[in-house]
Amino acid sequence: MKTFSLTIMVVALITLFSFNVCQAQGPYGEVNFIKTMPNMNESFLIDMKTSRKLADARVANKTINSWQLYRRTLPRGSSMDYNYATLSVFLAVSK
């Protein structure tokens, strides 16, 4: 869990600092943690393909900067808090 959290923080920081510093407020991210039901991973991934298409359209419309899906692989088992996480990076808010 610590490794995944650290990875998310590094990705978010790299994403946030790669934009123009002259903006009024920097872009911000939103992380959603998702726990799938047993034997539902395949259905979930099919749904995420649709979500990816929607996110790509939002990037094209400049509603968001990026969208990523992460899969948690360790530790394994049904006692995990979550299986997947999504990161959405939104545009900066100008004043």
C-alpha positions as a printed Julia matrix, in Angstrom:
95×3 Matrix{Float64}:
   0.0     0.0     0.0
   2.83    2.38    0.83
   4.49    1.74   -2.53
   1.23    2.37   -4.41
   0.56    5.56   -2.45
   4.09    6.77   -3.07
   3.73    6.01   -6.79
   0.49    7.99   -6.98
   2.08   10.92   -5.18
   5.1    10.92   -7.52
   2.89   10.76  -10.62
   0.7    13.56   -9.3
   3.68   15.77   -8.45
   5.33   15.21  -11.82
   2.05   15.98  -13.55
   1.43   19.09  -11.48
   4.91   20.55  -11.95
   5.07   19.89  -15.68
   2.64   22.7   -16.48
   3.17   26.44  -16.94
   4.07   28.1   -13.64
   2.44   31.41  -14.62
  -1.09   30.11  -14.14
  -3.14   31.49  -11.27
  -3.64   28.07   -9.69
  -2.03   24.81  -10.74
  -3.94   21.8   -11.96
  -5.28   19.44   -9.35
  -5.86   15.7    -9.25
  -8.57   13.4    -7.98
  -7.87    9.79   -7.0
 -10.7     7.25   -6.81
 -10.07    3.89   -5.14
 -12.19    1.01   -6.45
 -12.8    -2.44   -5.01
 -14.32   -4.93   -7.43
 -16.47   -7.87   -6.44
 -14.89  -11.34   -6.68
 -14.77  -12.64  -10.28
 -15.79   -9.24  -11.66
 -12.37   -7.99  -12.8
 -13.05   -8.77  -16.47
 -16.36   -6.86  -16.45
 -14.74   -3.98  -14.64
 -11.95   -3.74  -17.22
 -14.51   -3.75  -20.05
 -16.3    -0.87  -18.29
 -12.98    0.94  -17.91
 -12.44    0.78  -21.69
 -15.6     2.84  -22.04
 -14.44    5.17  -19.28
 -11.12    5.55  -21.1
 -12.93    6.62  -24.28
 -14.95    9.18  -22.31
 -11.79   10.46  -20.62
 -10.03   10.76  -23.98
 -12.93   12.87  -25.23
 -12.66   15.06  -22.13
  -8.92   15.5   -22.79
  -9.68   16.44  -26.42
 -12.25   19.01  -25.17
  -9.69   20.27  -22.62
 -12.02   19.53  -19.72
  -9.25   17.49  -18.05
  -5.51   17.14  -18.57
  -5.24   13.38  -18.16
  -6.85   10.21  -16.81
  -5.08    7.03  -15.72
  -6.14    3.64  -14.39
  -3.87    1.79  -11.97
  -4.18   -1.84  -10.89
  -3.03   -2.92   -7.45
  -1.19   -6.23   -7.64
   0.24   -6.68   -4.13
  -0.8    -7.79   -1.6
  -3.17  -10.28   -3.16
  -6.41  -11.6    -1.75
  -9.92  -10.51   -0.96
  -8.84   -8.58    2.13
  -7.46   -5.7     0.03
  -9.06   -2.3     0.54
  -9.12   -1.68   -3.22
  -8.09   -3.37   -6.48
  -7.89   -0.37   -8.8
  -7.42    3.37   -8.63
  -8.07    6.1   -11.16
  -6.28    9.44  -11.31
  -7.93   12.39  -13.04
  -5.87   15.55  -13.46
  -8.04   18.62  -13.97
  -7.13   21.91  -15.59
  -5.98   24.87  -13.57
  -8.59   27.28  -12.33
  -7.84   30.82  -13.51
  -8.86   33.81  -11.51
